Every structure is written in structure tokens, then in C-alpha cells.
Amino acid sequence: MSPERVSPERRDPELPRGVALAWGVAANPQRGPKRELSIERIVDAAIEIADAEGIGAVSMSRVAASLGFTTMSLYRYVTSKDDLILLMQEGAVTPPVPDETVERGWRAGVTAWVLAMRAAYREHPWLVDIPISGAPITPNSLLIVDWFLREVRALPLSDGEKMSTLLLLTSYARATGAQERDIGAAAAAAADPADVTGANYFEALAELVTPERFPYLSPLLAAGGYVAEPGTDPDDSDDDFSFGLQRILDGIEYHVGRVDSGAGAVAAEPLPPALELPRDKQVREAAKARREAEKALREAQKREREAIKHALEREKHALEREQLAREKAERAKKE
């Protein structure tokens, strides 16, 4: 990590310690007799641990031990674990900002930006486990914002709309990164990858997902569109990622087209009341009664299916006994 140095007269004492360290404007640490240790070495060691074992394995003592120093030695450079994690995030995401001579349309530019974010999450999967605690204010995170604004500079969007678009695409890259990481980990831990794709459970689901209970899912399941085919790589998510990204870009393009045509932006609509929790006691009780009735209906349907299944089994056994009796009688006649 090589943060850009800022002249002393521009130092802002209001910056949090970790952010000041990222900008290179924090006061020099009280160095001990050994000078082999540095903030860069500490951050690199912490990132190496996180890459191998996850962010939960990172601690001040663990990092210190990996470097051959005492834990107190680290505190002369990084005063808290929170600051260390902030610096890890800053060091792990180094945006490959393209040269100013690169010319391309906004869709190609935004796609390159999103793919760079995705690459960072793939290289350092633990990044998705760091809670978002506020607006980006460290050098590399602001370079990411600046790069995005460069790619959408020609669009007729307000500053607020550009930042909302950045938030939308950042959220998409982060969410899909977390999903891809988790599915990959599940596949690596599974005895059979088909447990992850769902192929091993197709027959069981085909019996449980009935048209009566799941009228729209059941035909899709029967056609093989829900459970992945045997041999499918559970970590092969490029097609899904690309489809979602292109649809997001289509939406942005539609919005830009409306602005260009003079139709204006579509006003954001409030969430429908149906999504809000009911406040009236009688409404809540009615909703609870409905859920209980639906549960009772499902249990009754389950008992009915089991009764039909048992009846069919009894009929099958009766037919088998009858067949055996006929065969026994025929053998007795021959004898």
C-alpha cells in the first residue's frame, strides 16, 4: 500500500486515525529500536492472513506473530484493529483506473468499472464481510468513485443521480461477490457438488413441489429450469452476473433516454402500504389467523397425500398376495 502523501499544511486533525494513516497525514508513530516494521508490512501481512483464512482470523496478535514482533509493537503503528481493517480494505482495493486516452461508450466504461470491483471481491473474498460504516473517504475508495464519475461524465444525470447509480452498481457487485464466495465455499466443502447444485434432490423436490401448492414453480422445476443439471459447476456464475449487469445498464439507458427526450425522470414511488407492518391489532390477529389456517390446510393436504400413499401401498400388497396365492394354487394343481 502506497498512500499519496499530502503536505503538512493540508493535514486535517479531524480525520479519524485510520483514515489519516491511509492518506499519509497521520503523526509519525513512536518507533521502537527496530525499524524493520512499517504500516505497509503490517497491512500486507493482515491481508495475507485474511486471504487464506478470512477476516475473522485477523487479530493484532496474529499479525504481529506472523511478522515476528510483539503485539505492542504493532500498536506503535496501528492503534486499533478497526484501523487495521480499514487499511486492509484500502490496500486490497487498488482501482486499475484506465489511461485518459482510453475512449469508449459509457456502457463499456461502466462495465469495465463493475468488472474491476468484481475482480477485487474475487481476489479478496473477505471484503464483503466488512460492514459498510459510512461514505468512502480514503484515497483508493475515492479513486473508485472518481473513476466511475469519469465513465458517466457525458450522461445527462444530476450529481445525485450519478451517485445513486454508483451505489446501485456497487451494491450489485458486492452482493454477487458475496453470493459467489459462499457458493464456492459450499461446493469446496461438499462431498458431492450435486448437493450444491440441487441435482441430488431433484426427485424429492419433484414430489413435494406440486402444481396445487406451487402452481408457477412446479412446471419450471419439472422442465429442469430450477435445479441445475448434473455436472454443472456451482461457481460458474458469469452468465447470471452478466445478465443482471446488462439489465441494470438497460434501466440506466432507459432513464437517460427519457431525460434526453425531455420526458423527465420517473419519480421514485413510495413503498406500497402492503409492505408495511400492520399496526392495527385486529389486522395483525387476522393475518395470524390466516397463516394458521394456511398451515392447517397444508398439514391436512400432507395427511391426505400420506393416506393416499398408504392406500396405494396396501392395494399393491393385496395384489401381490393375490398373485402369490394364484401362483401357489396353480403349482398345487400341477402337482
N, C-alpha and C positions, 0 to 999 in steps of 0.2 A: 504494500500500500504506500503510495507516494502522494500525500495530500499537497495541494497547491499552497505555497507559503504566502502569507499575507503580511504586509509591512506592519510594524508595531503600532504605528499611529492609527491603524484601522481596527485595532483589536476592540472587541466588544465584550466587556466584563459580564454582560447579562447572558451570554451564551452558556448553556449547560456544559459541564466539564467534558463529557464525551464528545459533544458537537465541536467544542473548541479544539479538542485533540484532532478531530477529523479535518478541521480547517488548518491545523498547524499554528494556531494562535494561542494555545494554552501556555501557561507558565511552564518553564522547564522543570522536569521532575527532579526531586532530590536524589541524585545518583549516588549509588554506593561505590565502594572501591573498585568493583568490576564494571567495565564499560561494554562488555560483550552483549548485554541485554539492551533491547530497544523496543519501542512500541510496535514497530513493524514486525519484529521477530515474534513478539507475544501474539499479535493478531494472526500471523501466518500459522503459528502452532495451534491456536484455538480453532482456526478454520480446518486444519488438517484433522483434528480430533472430531469435529462436527461432521466432516465429510465421511469419515469412517464409521462413526457410531451415533450420529445425531446430536442435536443441540443439547439434549438432556445430559450428555456425557461431559459437557464443558463445565469446568469449575476452575476457580483461580488456582486451587491446589493442584489439580490435574495438569493444567497448562504449565505451571511452574515446574512440576516434576518432569514433564516431557522436555523441558529446556535445561534441566539440571540446576535449577535455582530454588530458593525457598519461596514460599507463598508471599512473605513480606516483601521480597524483592520486587514482585510484580506490582504491589501497591504503590511503589515509588513512581511507577509509570502510569498505571491504570488504577484509578481509585475505587472502582466497584465493578462487579460482574455486569451490571446493566450497561456501564460504559463500554466494557469489553464486547458485549453482544452488539451494541450499536456500531463499534468499529469493525467487527466481523462482517456485519451486513454491508458496511461501506466498502470494505476490502473485497468482498465476494462479488459485488455487482459493479464491474467496470465497463461502462457502456461503450461498445465499439462504434462511436459516432463516425459516420461516413465523412469523407472529404467534401469540402464545399463545392467542388467541381462536379459532384455527382448530381445528375439531373434525372428526375423520374416523376411520374404522376403521384398524387397524394395517396392513392390506394397501395401502390407498390412501396412507397416510403413508410406508410403506417404498418404494412405487413412486415417489412424488414424490422421495424421497431418492436413489434409484438414478438416476432420470432427471436429477437435478441433477448427479450425478457424471458421467454420460454426456455432458451438455452441456459440462462443463468439459473433458473429453477431446476433444470435437469442436472446441471453440474454441481449445484449445492442444494439438494432437496430440503435441507433443514430451514431454508429461508422462509418457507411457508409456515413454519411453526413459530416464527417471531411475531408477536401481536403488533398490529398497527396502532401506534400510540399518538400519532399526530401527523401534521403536514411535513413533507420532506424538507429538511433544512441543511443536510450535509452536502459536500461538494459533488460526489458521484450521483446522489439521488437527484440533485438539481440539474446535473448534466443530462440525466434521463428525461427530465421534464423539458429542458431546453431543446433536446433533440426532437422530441415529439412535436413541440410547437413549431419547429422548423419544417417538419413534414406537412403540417396542416396550415402553414402560413398563408397559402393562397385561397383557402376556403373562406366563404363569406359568413363566418361564425363569429359571435361575440367572444370576448375573453372568457366569460363564464361557460359558454358552450364548449369552447376548446378544452377547458379544464374538466368539464363533465365528461367529454369524450375520452380524455386521458384516463379518468377514473374508471369508466366503463371497460376500457380495454385492459387496464392494469388488473382490474378485478377478474376479468376473464382469464388472463394469463396465469394469475395466482391460483384461481380455483381449479383450472385444468391441470396446473402443475401439481397441486396437492392430490388431486384425484389420480393422476398418472403415477405419482410416487407411491400412493397407498396400494393401488392395484399391482404395481410392480413388486412391492414388498410382499403382498399376499401370495402372488404367483411364486416368488422365490421360496416362501415358507411352505407352500402346499406340496403334499406328496404327489398329487396329480394336478397338472394345470387345468384339467377339465373341471375341477372343483371350483375354480375361479371363474371360468367362462360360463359355468352353469350347465354344461353339456351332460354332466353326470346326473343331473337332477331333472332332465327333460321328461322322462316317463312319469315321475312322481308329480311334477307340476301339471302335466297334461291331464291327469285325473282330477287334480284339485281345482284347476282354473277352468271352471265350467262356463258355458255361454250364459247360463241363468244368473250367475253371480258376477262374472266379468264379461259382459257382452261385447266389449270392444277389444279387450286384451286377448281373449281366448282365440279368435281367428288368427291374430298375429302370432301367437305362440304356436298354434298348430301349423302355421306356414313356415316356422323356423326363423321368424324375424326378431324374436326376443332372446332366446338362448343361443349363444354363439356355437358355431359348428365345431365339431371335434377337430383338434389341431390348431384352432385359432389362437394366436398369440394375445394373451390378455393385456400386454403392454403396448400393442400396436394401435395407438390412438391417433395417428397422424390424420387419418381420414375424418374422424369425428372432430378433431381440433380445427382442421381446415374448413369443414362445413360450417361450424359455429362462427369462426372468424369472418368468413365471407358473408354470412347473413348479417353480422353486426355492421360490416362495411356497407352492405346494401342499404341498411337502415340509415346510416350516416349519409350515404349518397342521396337517398330519397329526401332526407331533411334538407340537404344542401340544394337539391333541385327545387324544392318549394321556396326556399329563400331566394334563389336566383330568379324564379318566375314571378316573384312578388306576392306569392300566396301567403307568405309568412309562416312562421313556425307553428307546429301543432302544440297548443297549450298543454302543459302537463296536467293530467287529470288526477284528482284525489282518489285514494283507495276507496273502493265501494264499501258501503256500510256493512255488507255481508262478511267482510274480512275482519271487522272489529269484534272484539269480545262482547257478547250481550251483557248489558248492565242490569236489566230488569230481572228480578228473582224468578218471576213466573216464566220468562223466556228461557232462562237457564235450566229451570226444572223441566220444562217441556223438551228442551234439547236433550237433557239427560235421559228422560223417559223414552225419547225416540231412539237414542243409542242403545238403551237396554232392550227395547223391543226388537231392534235390528239384530242385536246379539242373540236374543232368544230365538229369532227366526233362523239365524244361521245355525244355531245348535239343533233346532228341530229338523232343518234340512240335512244336517250331518247325521242325525239319528235315523232319518228316513233312508239316506243312502246306505247306512250300515245295515238297516233292516232288509233292504232290497238285496244287498250283497249277501247277507246270511241266508236269505230265502233262496237265492240262486245257488248258493253252495249246497244247501240242503237238497234242492231239486237235483243238482248234479250228483250228489252222493246217492240219492234214491235211484236215479237212473243207472248208476254204476252197480248198485246192489242188485237191481232188477236184471241187468245184463249178466252179472255173475251167476245169478240164480238160473237164468235160461241156459247159459253155457253148462252149468252143473247138471241140469236136467237132461240136456242133450247127450252129455257124456254118459249119464246113467242109462239112458235108453240104448246106447250103442253097446254098453257092457252087458 
